């Protein structure tokens, strides 16, 4: 690992803060079929927020009916109105993953993941693949059947958003992080849905020792099959970046290649995350801003990119406009964790790491 305790603690806290801040940034515009890249930028121009350097502003008073349909939670997520993080499944699963490792250790089984869902996570706070798997668990099915039975969302982004905790507790060890993430992901996902989780966990783990985002991306690619669609999509996005293609043109080309999969599928979202990390060049604000402006599943993508760049730069280097409004508090639907201090969650994560 090669990190002193103080640096490990700072980078782990950076991952938690980055994930929560990136999630909060993207949450008001989370609906990729409505909030295209063009509409997001039009909103930012109308509100005087382009370039984007802070949380989204509230809607312009002159917006026409249906022009900018923000998520119902937007009032808790826009600049000047944030007092701690609002609840979101992108954060719930990081918390639940922490509880999983504290309860069962790193030898946890997929069945134990499912048991904790039933015990700690309300059914109506699950969505798509997770809800399908939850329903199957409640009906007595066991993994891996829970991932495939009556589940049309097997390759959507749900498993990827659960992956960060396995990276935070495997600093500098992408191989281990990907293996842990796979054990979690197969409860609800198959194919690229599982590979997305493995890639994200490895990406976060590699960020602890990488010198730049590209290095972490390459290390993460080594942990998934080179021929899978997710790996090919990430490589193609990186190749466009290397060729000097602009950020907007890169995303336009990747949309042409993957757009038919839908806005919650893991593959097109991996392209948005990759582009945000590469063009953000290790700067926290630039990375989360570009990632959310990339559209699709904006809060999930902002959360993952924010976690990676938060680990890369550490908590101390995240600008205060992102962290101060969070007030070191997180809302959560996970039983027993609502109102937790973010700093305490990070400390507990570091303690887990020390037991490895």
C-alpha positions as CSV (number, residue, x, y, z in Angstrom):
1,X,0.0,0.0,0.0
2,X,2.8,2.4,0.9
3,X,0.6,5.1,2.5
4,X,1.1,6.6,5.9
5,X,-1.9,6.5,8.2
6,X,-2.5,10.2,7.9
7,X,-2.4,10.1,4.1
8,X,-4.7,7.1,4.0
9,X,-7.2,8.8,6.3
10,X,-7.1,12.0,4.1
11,X,-7.6,10.1,0.9
12,X,-10.4,7.9,2.3
13,X,-12.2,10.9,3.6
14,X,-11.7,12.5,0.2
15,X,-13.4,9.5,-1.4
16,X,-16.4,9.7,0.9
17,X,-16.7,13.5,0.6
18,X,-16.2,13.3,-3.2
19,X,-18.8,10.7,-3.6
20,X,-21.4,12.6,-1.6
21,X,-20.6,16.0,-3.2
22,X,-20.6,14.5,-6.7
23,X,-23.9,12.8,-6.0
24,X,-25.5,16.0,-4.7
25,X,-24.2,18.0,-7.7
26,X,-25.9,15.6,-10.2
27,X,-29.1,14.8,-8.3
28,X,-31.3,17.7,-9.4
29,X,-30.8,16.8,-13.1
30,X,-30.9,13.0,-12.7
31,X,-33.1,11.9,-15.7
32,X,-31.0,11.3,-18.8
33,X,-33.9,11.2,-21.2
34,X,-34.9,14.8,-20.3
35,X,-31.6,16.2,-19.0
36,X,-29.4,15.9,-22.1
37,X,-26.0,17.5,-22.2
38,X,-27.4,20.3,-24.2
39,X,-30.3,20.9,-21.8
40,X,-27.9,20.9,-18.8
41,X,-25.7,23.4,-20.3
42,X,-28.7,25.6,-21.4
43,X,-29.8,25.5,-17.7
44,X,-26.3,26.5,-16.6
45,X,-26.1,29.4,-19.1
46,X,-29.6,30.6,-18.1
47,X,-28.6,30.6,-14.4
48,X,-25.2,32.2,-15.0
49,X,-23.4,29.0,-13.7
50,X,-21.2,28.2,-16.7
51,X,-18.4,27.3,-16.1
52,X,-19.7,25.2,-13.3
53,X,-17.7,25.6,-10.2
54,X,-20.2,25.0,-7.4
55,X,-23.5,23.1,-6.8
56,X,-26.3,23.8,-9.3
57,X,-28.2,27.0,-8.7
58,X,-32.0,26.9,-8.4
59,X,-34.1,27.2,-11.5
60,X,-34.4,30.5,-13.4
61,X,-37.6,32.3,-12.6
62,X,-38.5,32.7,-16.3
63,X,-38.3,29.0,-17.1
64,X,-41.2,27.8,-19.3
65,X,-43.6,25.0,-18.2
66,X,-41.7,21.7,-18.5
67,X,-38.5,23.4,-19.7
68,X,-36.4,22.4,-16.7
69,X,-38.0,19.5,-14.7
70,X,-35.7,19.1,-11.8
71,X,-35.9,16.1,-9.5
72,X,-38.3,16.6,-6.5
73,X,-35.4,16.8,-4.1
74,X,-33.7,19.7,-5.9
75,X,-34.4,22.2,-3.1
76,X,-32.1,20.2,-0.8
77,X,-29.4,20.0,-3.4
78,X,-28.9,23.4,-4.9
79,X,-26.3,26.0,-3.8
80,X,-27.3,28.1,-0.8
81,X,-29.9,25.5,0.4
82,X,-27.7,22.5,1.2
83,X,-27.6,21.6,4.9
84,X,-26.1,18.1,5.0
85,X,-26.5,15.6,2.2
86,X,-30.0,14.4,1.2
87,X,-30.7,10.7,1.0
88,X,-29.8,8.8,-2.1
89,X,-29.2,5.2,-3.0
90,X,-25.7,6.0,-4.4
91,X,-24.7,6.8,-0.8
92,X,-26.9,4.2,0.9
93,X,-25.0,1.4,-0.7
94,X,-21.6,2.8,0.3
95,X,-23.0,2.8,3.9
96,X,-24.5,-0.6,3.6
97,X,-21.2,-1.9,2.2
98,X,-19.3,-0.5,5.2
99,X,-21.8,-2.3,7.5
100,X,-21.4,-5.5,5.5
101,X,-17.6,-5.5,6.0
102,X,-17.9,-4.5,9.7
103,X,-20.4,-7.3,10.2
104,X,-19.0,-10.2,8.1
105,X,-15.4,-9.2,7.3
106,X,-13.8,-9.4,3.9
107,X,-14.8,-13.1,3.5
108,X,-18.5,-12.1,3.2
109,X,-20.7,-14.2,0.9
110,X,-23.1,-13.0,-1.7
111,X,-25.9,-14.5,0.4
112,X,-24.9,-12.3,3.4
113,X,-25.1,-9.2,1.1
114,X,-28.7,-10.2,0.4
115,X,-29.5,-10.8,4.0
116,X,-28.3,-7.3,4.9
117,X,-30.4,-5.8,2.2
118,X,-33.5,-7.5,3.7
119,X,-32.6,-6.4,7.2
120,X,-31.3,-2.9,6.7
121,X,-32.6,-1.5,3.4
122,X,-36.3,-0.5,2.8
123,X,-37.7,-2.2,-0.3
124,X,-39.1,1.1,-1.7
125,X,-35.6,2.7,-1.5
126,X,-34.3,0.1,-4.0
127,X,-34.6,0.5,-7.8
128,X,-34.3,-1.4,-11.1
129,X,-31.9,-4.4,-10.7
130,X,-31.7,-4.1,-6.9
131,X,-35.5,-4.0,-6.5
132,X,-35.8,-7.1,-8.8
133,X,-33.2,-9.0,-6.8
134,X,-34.7,-7.8,-3.5
135,X,-38.1,-9.1,-4.5
136,X,-36.6,-12.5,-5.5
137,X,-34.7,-12.6,-2.1
138,X,-38.0,-12.0,-0.3
139,X,-39.6,-14.8,-2.2
140,X,-36.8,-17.3,-1.2
141,X,-34.6,-17.3,-4.3
142,X,-30.8,-17.5,-3.8
143,X,-28.0,-15.9,-5.7
144,X,-27.0,-16.0,-8.5
145,X,-30.6,-16.7,-9.6
146,X,-31.6,-13.4,-8.0
147,X,-29.6,-11.6,-10.7
148,X,-31.3,-13.2,-13.6
149,X,-34.9,-14.1,-12.6
150,X,-37.4,-11.5,-13.8
151,X,-34.7,-8.9,-13.9
152,X,-34.4,-6.9,-17.2
153,X,-31.9,-4.5,-15.6
154,X,-29.0,-6.9,-15.2
155,X,-26.5,-4.7,-17.0
156,X,-27.7,-1.3,-15.6
157,X,-25.6,0.9,-13.4
158,X,-26.8,-0.4,-10.0
159,X,-23.9,-2.7,-9.1
160,X,-21.3,0.0,-10.1
161,X,-22.8,2.4,-7.6
162,X,-22.2,-0.1,-4.8
163,X,-18.5,-0.6,-5.6
164,X,-16.6,2.3,-3.9
165,X,-16.4,0.7,-0.4
166,X,-14.4,-2.2,-1.9
167,X,-12.0,0.3,-3.4
168,X,-11.6,2.4,-0.3
169,X,-10.8,-0.7,1.7
170,X,-8.3,-2.0,-0.8
171,X,-6.0,1.0,-1.3
172,X,-3.5,0.4,-4.1
173,X,-4.9,-3.2,-4.7
174,X,-7.3,-3.1,-7.7
175,X,-7.2,-6.8,-8.0
176,X,-8.6,-7.3,-4.5
177,X,-11.1,-4.5,-4.9
178,X,-12.5,-6.0,-8.1
179,X,-12.8,-9.5,-6.5
180,X,-14.8,-8.1,-3.5
181,X,-17.0,-6.0,-5.8
182,X,-17.8,-9.0,-8.0
183,X,-19.0,-11.0,-5.0
184,X,-21.4,-8.2,-4.2
185,X,-22.5,-7.5,-7.8
186,X,-23.6,-11.0,-8.7
187,X,-26.5,-10.7,-6.3
188,X,-28.3,-8.4,-8.8
189,X,-26.3,-8.2,-12.0
190,X,-24.7,-10.2,-14.8
191,X,-22.3,-9.4,-17.7
192,X,-21.3,-5.8,-18.1
193,X,-23.3,-5.0,-15.0
194,X,-20.8,-7.0,-12.9
195,X,-17.8,-5.8,-14.9
196,X,-18.9,-2.2,-14.3
197,X,-18.8,-2.8,-10.5
198,X,-15.4,-4.5,-10.7
199,X,-14.0,-1.7,-12.9
200,X,-15.3,1.0,-10.5
201,X,-13.9,-0.7,-7.4
202,X,-10.5,-1.2,-9.1
203,X,-10.6,2.4,-10.2
204,X,-11.1,3.7,-6.7
205,X,-8.4,1.3,-5.3
206,X,-5.9,2.3,-7.9
207,X,-6.5,6.0,-7.3
208,X,-4.8,5.7,-3.9
209,X,-1.4,5.2,-5.5
210,X,-1.9,6.5,-9.1
211,X,-0.2,9.8,-10.1
212,X,-3.1,10.8,-12.4
213,X,-6.5,9.6,-13.5
214,X,-5.3,7.8,-16.7
215,X,-3.0,5.6,-14.6
216,X,-6.0,4.5,-12.4
217,X,-8.2,3.9,-15.5
218,X,-5.5,1.7,-17.1
219,X,-5.1,-0.3,-13.8
220,X,-8.9,-0.8,-13.5
221,X,-9.2,-2.0,-17.1
222,X,-6.8,-4.8,-16.3
223,X,-9.3,-6.2,-13.9
224,X,-12.1,-6.9,-16.4
225,X,-12.2,-8.9,-19.6
226,X,-10.6,-6.9,-22.4
227,X,-13.2,-8.0,-24.9
228,X,-16.3,-7.0,-22.9
229,X,-18.3,-4.0,-24.1
230,X,-17.6,-1.9,-21.0
231,X,-13.8,-2.3,-21.5
232,X,-14.0,-1.5,-25.2
233,X,-16.1,1.6,-24.4
234,X,-13.6,2.9,-21.8
235,X,-10.6,2.3,-24.1
236,X,-12.3,4.1,-27.0
237,X,-13.1,7.1,-24.8
238,X,-9.5,7.2,-23.7
239,X,-8.3,6.9,-27.2
240,X,-10.4,9.9,-28.3
241,X,-8.9,11.9,-25.4
242,X,-5.4,10.9,-26.4
243,X,-6.1,12.0,-30.0
244,X,-6.9,15.5,-28.8
245,X,-10.7,15.3,-29.4
246,X,-12.6,17.8,-27.4
247,X,-14.7,16.7,-24.4
248,X,-18.0,17.4,-26.1
249,X,-17.0,15.7,-29.4
250,X,-15.8,12.7,-27.4
251,X,-19.1,12.3,-25.6
252,X,-21.0,12.9,-28.9
253,X,-19.1,10.0,-30.5
254,X,-19.6,7.7,-27.5
255,X,-23.3,8.5,-27.5
256,X,-23.5,7.5,-31.1
257,X,-21.9,4.2,-30.2
258,X,-23.8,3.4,-27.0
259,X,-26.9,5.6,-26.9
260,X,-29.2,2.7,-27.9
261,X,-28.5,1.0,-24.5
262,X,-30.5,3.7,-22.5
263,X,-29.4,6.2,-20.0
264,X,-29.2,3.9,-17.0
265,X,-27.2,1.2,-18.7
266,X,-23.7,0.9,-17.2
267,X,-21.8,1.0,-20.6
268,X,-22.7,4.6,-21.7
269,X,-22.3,5.9,-18.2
270,X,-18.8,4.4,-18.0
271,X,-17.9,6.5,-21.0
272,X,-19.2,9.7,-19.2
273,X,-17.2,8.8,-16.0
274,X,-14.1,8.1,-18.0
275,X,-14.3,11.3,-20.0
276,X,-15.0,13.3,-16.8
277,X,-11.9,11.9,-15.1
278,X,-9.6,12.3,-18.1
279,X,-10.6,15.8,-19.2
280,X,-10.9,16.9,-15.5
281,X,-7.2,16.0,-15.2
282,X,-7.2,15.4,-11.5
283,X,-8.9,18.7,-10.5
284,X,-11.8,18.0,-8.3
285,X,-14.1,20.8,-9.4
286,X,-13.3,20.2,-13.1
287,X,-13.9,16.5,-12.8
288,X,-17.3,16.5,-11.1
289,X,-18.5,19.4,-13.2
290,X,-17.6,17.8,-16.5
291,X,-19.0,14.4,-15.4
292,X,-22.4,15.8,-14.4
293,X,-22.5,18.0,-17.5
294,X,-22.0,14.7,-19.4
295,X,-25.6,13.8,-18.6
296,X,-27.2,10.3,-18.4
297,X,-27.2,9.0,-14.8
298,X,-25.8,12.3,-13.5
299,X,-25.9,11.7,-9.7
300,X,-24.4,8.2,-10.0
301,X,-21.7,9.4,-12.4
302,X,-20.9,12.4,-10.3
303,X,-20.6,10.2,-7.2
304,X,-18.2,7.7,-8.8
305,X,-16.0,10.4,-10.5
306,X,-16.1,12.4,-7.3
307,X,-15.0,9.4,-5.2
308,X,-12.1,8.7,-7.6
309,X,-10.8,12.2,-7.8
310,X,-11.4,12.7,-4.1
311,X,-9.1,9.8,-3.4
312,X,-6.6,11.1,-5.9
313,X,-6.4,14.6,-4.3
314,X,-7.4,13.9,-0.7
315,X,-10.0,15.6,1.4
316,X,-7.8,18.5,2.3
317,X,-7.5,19.5,-1.4
318,X,-11.3,19.4,-2.1
319,X,-12.5,23.1,-2.4
320,X,-14.6,24.2,0.5
321,X,-17.7,25.1,-1.6
322,X,-18.2,21.3,-2.0
323,X,-17.6,20.1,1.5
324,X,-18.8,22.9,3.8
325,X,-22.5,22.7,2.9
326,X,-22.4,18.9,3.7
327,X,-21.9,19.9,7.4
328,X,-20.3,16.5,8.0
329,X,-23.7,14.8,8.0
330,X,-25.3,12.3,5.6
331,X,-29.0,11.2,5.4
332,X,-29.5,7.5,4.7
333,X,-32.3,5.0,4.4
334,X,-30.1,2.3,5.8
335,X,-31.5,1.5,9.3
336,X,-29.3,2.8,12.1
337,X,-27.2,5.1,9.9
338,X,-29.4,8.2,9.2
339,X,-27.6,11.4,10.3
340,X,-24.2,9.7,10.5
341,X,-21.1,11.9,10.4
342,X,-19.2,11.6,7.2
343,X,-15.9,11.8,9.0
344,X,-16.9,8.9,11.3
345,X,-17.9,6.8,8.3
346,X,-14.4,7.5,6.8
347,X,-12.7,6.7,10.1
348,X,-14.5,3.4,10.3
349,X,-13.5,2.6,6.7
350,X,-9.8,3.3,7.6
351,X,-10.1,1.0,10.6
352,X,-11.4,-1.8,8.4
353,X,-8.4,-1.2,6.0
354,X,-6.0,-1.6,9.0
355,X,-7.4,-5.1,9.6
356,X,-6.4,-6.4,6.2
